[in-house]
Amino acid sequence: MISARKFLLRYGLYLSRGYPKKGYIELMDIATAAQILSSFATLVVATGILYQGREARKARDDEDRPQIIVDADYTGRFTINIVVRNIGHGMAKNITFEFSAPMETTEGRDITELPYFKHG
């Protein structure tokens, strides 16, 4: 185990011109160590605050984005209405969508292949 005197001499934590006496630690050395620890703690807290700020901004941006739902409405007897809704808070622009499964008529024709749905 290293003695306090050797520790202070090795790391230069003494302020007087002569070597400190055995078992003697200057008050300024403790204050310097406390200041370094305080600075480190301030850095950790500041980093945490920056992280929280970024997360809050990301959550706010996600809330303002549009959220689009494409649904088929079968309320009519012989008609199917494709309903596109924006349930988000932001404005939706240049909306495109694809069908995950083909939609067929009662006659068996695939309506997802119609030009309106291919290019619309």
Secondary structure by P-SEA (a helix, b strand, c coil): cccaaaaaaaacccccccccccccccaaaaaaaaaaaaaaaaaaaaaaaaaaaaaaaaaaaaaabbbbbbbbbccccccccbbbbbcccccccbbbbbbcbbbbcccccccccccccccc
